[in-house]
Amino acid sequence: MVSPLIRVLVRTPTTVGNFVSEGFWREPDVEKLLAEHKSFTQLLESLGAQVDIAESIEGLVDSLYMHDPMIMTPHGAILLRMAKSIRSDEPDQFRKVLERLGVPILGELTAPAFADGGDKVWLDEKTLLIGHGYRTNESGISQIRELLSPFGIEVFDFDLPHYEGPAAVLHLMSVLSPIAYDKAVVYEPLAPVRLLEFLRSRGISWFTVSEKEMLTQGSNILAIKPNVVILASGNPEIEGKLRRAGIEVHLFAGENVAVKGDGGPTCLTAPLLRVK
């Protein structure tokens, strides 16, 4: 998740749908939603990534968060099953885009498994971390592990806390964002103890995020390459920590496209190709 990002997939937001009662958003300004997403896409391109853009899906307000319906692996995509009912059609929509782009599909989850891509973090090409919570269950973890085991990939799972319950979104990437091979950003109060111990065992240090900035996507950071990241604006504390440590930080306006839907820059992207 920190190797140079070469090719990435995003989806244009829909402006039609019930953002609040079905999507559990705070009501966005849809004109600013589109403008912020366009600006974000342009930023990705300016940093050297090839950006593929999927068309919007009317009524599926969460579908711009392209990281969740699949897991991209070095061996092809794994299409997931999503626990949030309004998002259940997204993996099938995702399949159509991947087939159009010629991206290989390694496999897909079947009932009773469910999982969100936001609950996975790659530390390297052979190490995948998965959060076990309300969006990813034991069966989902087991099926992902089975799909990846032939390639010698180790899958480590960590229990996520209850926090605000099943209706709220809490992913592993809500509390952990790798920004270099030996650095991460972590919201410690919700981070599993075993996860922190695991990071230490791998020689990974981290920058801490405050509760205030966790709620404005300060702990959801997209690495373009090691020590070069994209962060939603409005998080000056973690921005300052990163800059003082020599991290190159690029900001984007995300009040509507990120904060109001509880999805940061990583959530907005489906990486198709990273290289060492």
C-alpha positions in Angstrom: 0.0 0.0 0.0 3.0 2.3 -0.1 4.8 1.1 -3.3 4.6 3.7 -6.1 1.0 4.0 -7.4 1.0 3.5 -11.1 -2.7 2.9 -12.0 -5.8 3.7 -10.0 -9.5 3.5 -10.4 -12.1 6.0 -9.2 -15.8 6.5 -9.7 -17.6 9.7 -10.4 -20.0 10.4 -7.5 -23.8 10.2 -8.1 -25.8 13.2 -7.2 -29.0 11.2 -7.1 -29.8 9.2 -3.9 -30.7 9.4 -0.3 -27.4 10.3 1.3 -28.6 10.7 4.9 -31.3 8.0 5.7 -29.9 5.2 3.5 -26.2 6.1 3.2 -25.8 7.5 6.7 -23.9 10.5 5.3 -24.1 14.1 6.6 -26.0 15.9 3.8 -23.4 17.0 1.2 -23.5 19.9 -1.2 -23.6 17.9 -4.4 -22.0 20.5 -6.6 -19.1 20.7 -4.2 -19.1 16.9 -4.0 -18.4 16.7 -7.8 -15.9 19.5 -7.8 -13.9 18.0 -4.9 -13.9 14.6 -6.6 -12.7 16.1 -9.8 -9.9 18.0 -8.0 -8.9 14.9 -6.2 -8.7 13.0 -9.5 -6.5 15.8 -11.0 -4.2 15.6 -8.0 -3.7 11.8 -8.5 -2.8 12.5 -12.1 -0.4 15.3 -11.2 1.4 12.9 -9.0 2.0 10.5 -11.8 -0.8 8.0 -11.5 -2.8 6.8 -14.5 -6.5 7.3 -13.4 -9.3 5.3 -14.8 -12.7 6.8 -14.1 -15.9 4.7 -13.8 -19.2 6.3 -14.4 -21.5 7.2 -11.5 -24.2 4.8 -10.4 -27.5 6.5 -9.8 -28.8 6.0 -6.2 -25.7 4.2 -4.9 -24.3 7.1 -2.9 -21.4 5.1 -1.4 -20.2 3.8 -4.7 -17.6 6.5 -5.1 -15.7 4.7 -2.2 -14.1 2.3 -4.7 -11.7 0.7 -2.2 -14.5 -1.3 -0.5 -16.1 -3.7 -3.1 -12.8 -5.5 -3.9 -9.3 -6.3 -2.7 -6.6 -5.9 -5.3 -3.8 -8.4 -5.0 -0.6 -9.0 -7.0 -2.5 -11.9 -8.6 -5.8 -10.3 -9.5 -8.9 -8.8 -7.9 -11.0 -10.4 -5.2 -14.6 -9.3 -5.4 -16.2 -9.0 -2.0 -19.7 -9.3 -0.5 -20.8 -6.2 1.4 -22.6 -6.2 4.7 -24.1 -2.7 4.3 -27.3 -3.5 2.4 -27.4 -0.4 0.2 -23.9 -1.5 -1.1 -24.8 -5.1 -1.9 -24.9 -4.4 -5.7 -21.5 -2.7 -5.9 -19.3 -5.8 -6.4 -21.3 -6.8 -9.5 -21.0 -3.2 -10.8 -17.3 -3.4 -10.1 -16.9 -6.6 -12.0 -18.2 -4.9 -15.2 -15.6 -2.1 -14.8 -12.7 -4.6 -14.2 -13.7 -6.7 -17.2 -13.8 -3.6 -19.4 -10.4 -2.6 -18.2 -9.0 -6.1 -18.6 -8.1 -6.5 -15.0 -7.9 -10.2 -14.0 -10.3 -11.4 -11.3 -8.8 -13.9 -8.8 -12.0 -14.9 -7.1 -15.1 -13.7 -5.2 -16.6 -14.2 -1.8 -19.7 -16.3 -1.4 -22.3 -16.5 1.4 -22.1 -16.4 4.4 -18.9 -14.4 3.9 -18.9 -10.6 3.8 -16.0 -8.1 3.8 -15.1 -4.5 2.9 -11.9 -3.5 1.3 -11.5 -0.8 3.9 -10.8 -3.6 6.4 -7.6 -4.7 4.7 -4.1 -3.3 4.8 -1.1 -4.7 2.8 2.2 -4.3 4.7 4.0 -5.9 1.8 3.2 -8.2 -1.1 3.2 -11.2 1.2 1.5 -9.8 4.3 -2.1 -8.8 4.5 -3.8 -7.4 7.6 -7.6 -7.7 8.0 -9.9 -6.2 10.5 -12.7 -8.4 11.9 -15.7 -6.2 12.6 -19.2 -5.4 11.6 -18.2 -5.1 7.9 -15.9 -8.1 7.7 -16.8 -11.4 9.3 -14.8 -14.6 10.1 -16.1 -16.4 7.0 -14.9 -13.5 4.8 -11.5 -13.6 6.3 -11.3 -17.4 5.9 -12.3 -17.2 2.2 -9.8 -14.4 1.5 -7.0 -16.4 3.3 -7.9 -19.5 1.2 -7.7 -17.5 -2.1 -4.3 -16.1 -1.2 -2.6 -19.1 0.5 -1.5 -20.7 -2.8 0.7 -17.6 -3.4 2.4 -17.8 0.0 0.6 -14.7 1.3 0.1 -14.6 5.1 -3.2 -13.1 6.4 -3.3 -11.8 9.9 -6.7 -10.7 11.4 -7.4 -8.3 14.3 -10.6 -7.8 16.2 -12.1 -4.3 15.8 -14.0 -2.6 18.6 -17.7 -2.1 18.8 -17.3 1.7 18.7 -20.6 3.1 17.5 -22.2 -0.2 16.5 -23.1 -1.9 13.3 -24.7 1.1 11.6 -21.5 3.2 11.9 -18.5 2.6 9.7 -15.3 1.5 11.4 -12.7 -0.1 9.1 -9.2 -1.2 9.9 -8.2 1.7 7.7 -10.1 4.1 9.9 -7.3 3.6 12.4 -4.3 2.6 10.4 -2.7 4.0 7.2 0.8 2.9 6.1 2.8 5.8 4.7 6.2 4.1 4.2 7.6 0.6 4.6 8.5 1.5 8.2 6.0 4.2 9.0 2.3 4.5 9.5 -0.4 6.8 10.9 -2.5 5.3 13.7 -5.5 6.4 15.8 -4.5 4.6 18.9 -7.7 4.6 21.0 -9.5 2.3 18.6 -6.4 0.3 17.4 -6.4 -3.3 18.6 -3.5 -4.0 21.0 -2.4 -7.0 19.0 -2.2 -4.8 15.9 0.1 -2.3 17.6 2.2 -5.2 18.9 2.4 -6.6 15.4 3.5 -3.3 13.9 6.3 -3.0 16.4 7.4 -6.6 15.7 7.8 -5.6 12.0 9.8 -2.5 12.9 7.0 -0.1 12.0 6.7 3.2 13.9 3.7 5.5 13.7 2.4 9.0 14.1 -0.6 9.3 16.3 -3.9 11.1 15.3 -6.2 12.9 17.7 -9.9 12.0 18.0 -10.9 15.3 16.4 -8.8 14.6 13.3 -9.7 10.9 13.1 -13.3 12.1 12.6 -12.2 14.3 9.7 -10.3 11.5 8.0 -6.9 12.4 9.5 -6.0 8.7 9.9 -7.1 7.7 6.4 -4.1 8.7 4.3 -3.2 7.6 0.8 0.4 6.8 0.0 1.4 7.6 -3.5 4.9 6.2 -2.8 6.9 5.9 0.3 6.9 9.2 2.3 4.6 10.9 -0.3 1.0 11.0 0.8 -2.4 12.6 0.1 -4.4 13.9 3.1 -7.8 15.5 3.4 -7.4 19.2 4.3 -8.5 20.4 7.7 -6.2 18.1 9.7 -3.4 20.5 10.7 -2.1 18.4 13.7 -1.2 15.2 11.7 -0.2 17.3 8.7 2.3 19.1 10.8 3.7 15.9 12.3 4.2 14.4 8.9 5.8 17.5 7.4 8.2 17.9 10.3 9.3 14.3 9.8 10.1 15.0 6.1 7.0 13.5 4.7 5.7 15.1 1.5 2.0 15.9 2.1 -0.5 16.8 -0.7 -3.9 18.2 0.5 -7.2 18.0 -1.2 -10.5 19.6 -0.2 -12.6 16.8 1.1 -15.4 18.2 3.3 -18.1 16.7 1.1 -16.5 13.9 -0.8 -14.6 12.5 2.2 -15.7 13.8 5.6 -19.4 13.8 5.2 -19.4 10.2 3.9 -16.8 8.9 6.3 -14.3 8.0 3.6 -10.8 9.3 3.1 -8.5 9.4 0.1 -7.7 5.7 0.3 -11.4 4.9 0.3 -11.9 6.9 -2.9 -9.4 4.8 -4.8 -9.1 1.3 -6.0 -5.4 0.7 -6.7 -5.0 -1.4 -9.9 -1.2 -1.4 -10.1 1.7 -0.6 -7.7 5.3 -1.5 -8.4 8.4 -1.7 -6.2 
